[in-house]
């Protein structure tokens, strides 16, 4: 933060603390051999992040299958009932991504 003559200038860049590891839910003691579903809202602000995230998940050899569905063009577009049913029945766990 810098103070000048009559106004304050704030630095908009935050400092993020890295998460070293998190435990898997007690309902799913391990992710090894499980099918993971990825559901993303398609918001343009997170396209590059989501593509890199999806590649990282797909490259991880411990998952039996990766099912990815993009639900629309932004947060206001709903996902179809068919896509929800498919991802729910074919996945052991689901990661939902919401772009800004």
PAMI-677050 format. One record per atom (N, C-alpha, C, CB): residue in three letters; z, x, y. Coordinates in steps of 0.001 Angstrom, whole numbers, padded with zeros to 6 digits, always signed. Last residue first. Glycine has a CB too. Example, Ala and Ser with C-alpha at 12.3 -4.5 7.8 and 13.67 -1.06 7.14 Angstrom:
BEGIN
Ser+007080+012850-002250
Ser+007140+013670-001060
Ser+007870+012900+000030
Ser+005725+014084-000598
Ala+007800+013190-005690
Ala+007800+012300-004500
Ala+007800+013200-003300
Ala+009046+011308-004473
//
This chain:
BEGIN
Unk-013426-015095-017553
Unk-012904-015503-016260
Unk-013498-016799-015823
Unk-013160-014454-015227
Unk-013665-016160-020983
Unk-014071-015315-019867
Unk-013603-015928-018557
Unk-015597-015116-019857
Unk-011778-016340-023714
Unk-012086-017136-022534
Unk-012409-016165-021409
Unk-010896-018093-022148
Unk-011868-016349-027211
Unk-012047-015578-025988
Unk-012460-016480-024845
Unk-013083-014477-026192
Unk-009932-016542-030040
Unk-010614-017329-029032
Unk-010668-016523-027745
Unk-009909-018691-028810
Unk-010026-015763-033372
Unk-009745-015190-032050
Unk-010588-015978-031053
Unk-010069-013627-031992
Unk-008630-016992-036359
Unk-009636-017157-035307
Unk-009135-016501-034022
Unk-009952-018666-035067
Unk-008455-016619-039924
Unk-007846-016511-038592
Unk-008969-016572-037570
Unk-007006-015183-038437
Unk-010010-017289-042002
Unk-008576-017228-042251
Unk-007798-017139-040946
Unk-008240-016038-043146
Unk-012878-019447-041878
Unk-012070-018332-041347
Unk-010605-018449-041786
Unk-012155-018296-039801
Unk-014266-021704-042595
Unk-014754-020417-043115
Unk-013913-019221-042691
Unk-016166-020198-042669
Unk-013081-023871-041322
Unk-013135-023864-042788
Unk-013539-022506-043359
Unk-014105-024920-043270
Unk-013293-023240-038600
Unk-011979-023537-039181
Unk-012006-023438-040702
Unk-011516-024933-038759
Unk-016012-022956-038204
Unk-015162-021775-038001
Unk-013775-021994-038608
Unk-015038-021451-036494
Unk-016840-025603-038807
Unk-017348-024441-039542
Unk-016410-023255-039413
Unk-018740-024060-039043
Unk-015474-027140-036895
Unk-015220-027364-038319
Unk-015669-026159-039146
Unk-015940-028637-038800
Unk-016639-026106-034548
Unk-015196-025996-034776
Unk-014853-026157-036250
Unk-014445-027040-033952
Unk-019309-026849-034937
Unk-018968-025424-034826
Unk-017476-025211-035068
Unk-019366-024874-033436
Unk-019022-029664-034944
Unk-019558-028966-036120
Unk-019188-027491-036108
Unk-021077-029117-036182
Unk-018197-030198-032372
Unk-017290-030502-033473
Unk-017723-029759-034735
Unk-017239-032021-033731
Unk-018998-027651-029953
Unk-019345-028801-030786
Unk-018346-028971-031924
Unk-020762-028646-031348
Unk-017046-026945-027076
Unk-017635-026490-028328
Unk-017920-027713-029188
Unk-016697-025483-029069
Unk-017809-027667-023599
Unk-017031-027756-024832
Unk-017787-027225-026034
Unk-016626-029181-025084
Unk-017928-025981-020610
Unk-018744-026543-021684
Unk-017949-026517-022974
Unk-020076-025766-021845
Unk-016375-024620-018841
Unk-016382-026077-018740
Unk-017193-026747-019834
Unk-016916-026490-017406
Unk-016613-021825-019153
Unk-015421-022509-019621
Unk-015477-024016-019617
Unk-014302-022096-018821
Unk-019984-020886-020192
Unk-018840-020951-019305
Unk-017733-021838-019846
Unk-019267-021441-017960
Unk-022015-022147-022029
Unk-022254-021322-020848
Unk-021107-021482-019871
Unk-023590-021693-020177
Unk-020800-022049-025413
Unk-021550-022621-024300
Unk-021740-021634-023181
Unk-020861-023846-023779
Unk-019542-020811-027564
Unk-019467-022257-027417
Unk-020222-022839-026238
Unk-018072-022649-027309
Unk-020600-018710-029995
Unk-020463-018808-028547
Unk-020554-020286-028231
Unk-021566-017962-027772
Unk-019157-017506-032925
Unk-019815-018626-032276
Unk-019542-018547-030776
Unk-019329-019984-032866
Unk-019041-015524-035810
Unk-018969-015580-034351
Unk-019763-016766-033837
Unk-019491-014274-033725
Unk-017304-014370-038483
Unk-018101-015510-038054
Unk-017944-015624-036551
Unk-017669-016834-038781
Unk-017080-011881-040790
Unk-016885-012154-039363
Unk-017846-013275-038985
Unk-017127-010862-038476
Unk-015304-011019-043794
Unk-016412-011681-043124
Unk-016053-011881-041653
Unk-016746-013040-043808
Unk-013256-009404-044621
Unk-014248-009811-045615
Unk-015475-010427-044969
Unk-013638-010793-046596
Unk-012077-006507-042893
Unk-012354-007944-042904
Unk-013415-008273-043949
Unk-012811-008420-041509
Unk-011984-003728-042980
Unk-010965-004462-043723
Unk-011199-005969-043751
Unk-009620-004182-043135
Unk-013771-002315-041420
Unk-014135-002577-042810
Unk-013130-003443-043568
Unk-014300-001283-043527
Unk-014981-002906-038320
Unk-013739-002740-039061
Unk-013965-003191-040498
Unk-012577-003540-038401
Unk-017267-003722-037160
Unk-017242-002373-037726
Unk-015984-002099-038529
Unk-017367-001350-036628
Unk-016581-006231-036146
Unk-017560-006150-037242
Unk-017550-004779-037917
Unk-018965-006454-036717
Unk-014821-005495-034074
Unk-014333-006306-035192
Unk-015271-006164-036389
Unk-014208-007795-034778
Unk-016615-004076-032423
Unk-015426-003417-032968
Unk-014856-004164-034159
Unk-014364-003283-031897
Unk-018420-006131-031762
Unk-018875-004951-032522
Unk-017702-004237-033166
Unk-019642-003976-031609
Unk-016664-007790-030268
Unk-017270-008278-031512
Unk-017761-007117-032377
Unk-018437-009234-031202
Unk-016142-006096-028088
Unk-015053-006568-028942
Unk-015597-007018-030295
Unk-014290-007723-028260
Unk-018702-005875-026992
Unk-018024-004669-027486
Unk-016881-005049-028424
Unk-017488-003821-026307
Unk-019098-008588-026288
Unk-020031-007919-027199
Unk-019393-006666-027800
Unk-021338-007550-026461
Unk-016974-008971-024460
Unk-016991-009708-025728
Unk-017944-009063-026731
Unk-017394-011170-025491
Unk-017673-007230-022324
Unk-016428-007042-023072
Unk-016520-007710-024440
Unk-015230-007607-022282
Unk-020077-008412-021538
Unk-020072-007035-022030
Unk-018802-006730-022817
Unk-020212-006056-020866
Unk-019181-011065-020788
Unk-020213-010843-021817
Unk-020134-009430-022386
Unk-021615-011091-021233
Unk-017475-011956-018839
Unk-016894-011239-019977
Unk-017904-010908-021066
Unk-015783-012048-020568
Unk-018846-013346-016925
Unk-017969-012265-016479
Unk-017417-011428-017629
Unk-016828-012834-015685
Unk-020211-015478-018136
Unk-020943-014254-017804
Unk-020046-013081-017454
Unk-021868-014515-016664
Unk-018793-017139-020905
Unk-018741-016879-019466
Unk-019353-015509-019154
Unk-017279-016949-018951
Unk-018652-017940-023585
Unk-019943-017547-023024
Unk-019943-017268-021533
Unk-020927-018597-023301
Unk-016319-018496-025006
Unk-016882-019544-024155
Unk-018172-019156-023441
Unk-015877-019944-023143
Unk-016037-017755-028472
Unk-016092-017263-027091
Unk-016785-018308-026225
Unk-016838-015889-027006
Unk-014541-017070-031439
Unk-015046-018175-030634
Unk-014915-017784-029165
Unk-014273-019507-030941
Unk-014624-015730-034578
Unk-014611-015382-033161
Unk-015255-016525-032392
Unk-015355-014030-032893
Unk-012772-015476-037552
Unk-013690-016248-036729
Unk-013524-015847-035280
Unk-013456-017758-036906
Unk-012519-013450-040390
Unk-012098-013677-039006
Unk-013193-014451-038278
Unk-011794-012325-038277
Unk-011252-013361-043613
Unk-012403-013704-042776
Unk-011892-014031-041385
Unk-013215-014904-043375
Unk-009455-010593-045090
Unk-009536-011939-044521
Unk-010826-012108-043727
Unk-008318-012222-043625
Unk-008987-008022-045926
Unk-009665-008930-046842
Unk-009834-010341-046327
Unk-008933-008976-048109
Unk-006186-007660-043838
Unk-007085-007033-044803
Unk-007673-008070-045754
Unk-006347-005947-045594
Unk-004269-008692-042308
Unk-005630-009123-041991
Unk-006636-008557-042986
Unk-006006-008700-040571
Unk-001137-009933-043533
Unk-002114-008856-043372
Unk-003477-009450-043041
Unk-002194-007984-044652
Unk+000445-012252-043280
Unk+001090-010936-043324
Unk+000133-009747-043205
Unk+001852-010812-044595
Unk+000399-014864-041591
Unk-000709-014089-042132
Unk-000235-012634-042197
Unk-002023-014244-041251
Unk+002759-015783-040622
Unk+001967-016707-041434
Unk+000784-016005-042099
Unk+001467-017866-040575
Unk+003614-013806-038978
Unk+004296-013928-040276
Unk+003544-014882-041202
Unk+005744-014418-040079
Unk+000902-012125-037356
Unk+001765-013292-037515
Unk+002387-013330-038906
Unk+000977-014578-037258
Unk+001043-008593-037092
Unk+000300-009787-037452
Unk+001307-010915-037647
Unk-000565-009560-038739
Unk+002321-006761-034311
Unk+002406-007198-035691
Unk+001574-008453-035887
Unk+003862-007446-036094
Unk+000600-004377-032354
Unk+001289-005660-032469
Unk+001301-006039-033932
Unk+000606-006772-031598
Unk+000608-001285-030556
Unk+000321-002101-031729
Unk+001101-003398-031650
Unk+000661-001344-033026
Unk+000359-000454-027830
Unk+000136+000462-028945
Unk-000196-000305-030213
Unk+001366+001346-029169
Unk-001089-001498-025011
Unk-000303-002010-026120
Unk-000626-001141-027328
Unk-000604-003534-026398
Unk-000892+000099-021847
Unk-001564-000069-023131
Unk-000592-000604-024180
Unk-002173+001263-023599
Unk-000561-001394-018761
Unk+000146-000646-019796
Unk-000527-000939-021133
Unk+001670-001019-019833
Unk-002526-001033-015919
Unk-002309-001753-017166
Unk-001594-000850-018153
Unk-003642-002255-017755
Unk-002411-001458-012566
Unk-002155-000478-013608
Unk-001769-001234-014867
Unk-001039+000534-013185
Unk-005030-002770-010437
Unk-003751-002810-011127
Unk-003616-001684-012128
Unk-003572-004133-011820
Unk-006442-002662-007352
Unk-006552-002102-008694
Unk-005172-002067-009332
Unk-007178-000683-008658
Unk-006236-003416-004714
Unk-006428-004468-005717
Unk-006503-003966-007161
Unk-007675-005219-005403
Unk-003933-002370-002393
Unk-004875-001828-003371
Unk-005041-002864-004488
Unk-004378-000442-003944
Unk-003690-003835+000807
Unk-003204-003727-000564
Unk-004307-003186-001463
Unk-002708-005095-001080
Unk-002810-003281+004053
Unk-003927-003169+003130
Unk-003363-002939+001723
Unk-004899-002011+003553
Unk-001540-005142+006690
Unk-001208-004397+005477
Unk-002422-004422+004553
Unk+000055-004998+004766
Unk-001599-004835+010297
Unk-001944-005474+009029
Unk-001623-004547+007864
Unk-003432-005867+009006
Unk-000691-003474+012622
Unk-000688-004929+012576
Unk-001124-005587+011273
Unk-001537-005413+013625
Unk-001963-000603+011957
Unk-001594-001297+013190
Unk-001754-002806+013016
Unk-002451-000799+014373
Unk-000887-000129+008641
Unk-001565+000368+009824
Unk-001079-000382+011051
Unk-003086+000236+009678
Unk+000202+000825+005501
Unk+000468+000041+006702
Unk-000207+000703+007882
Unk+001987-000107+006952
Unk-000836+000546+002201
Unk-000946+001308+003437
Unk-000668+000393+004618
Unk-002341+001960+003564
Unk+000000+000848-001178
Unk+000000+000000+000000
Unk+000000+000891+001238
Unk+001224-000964+000000
//
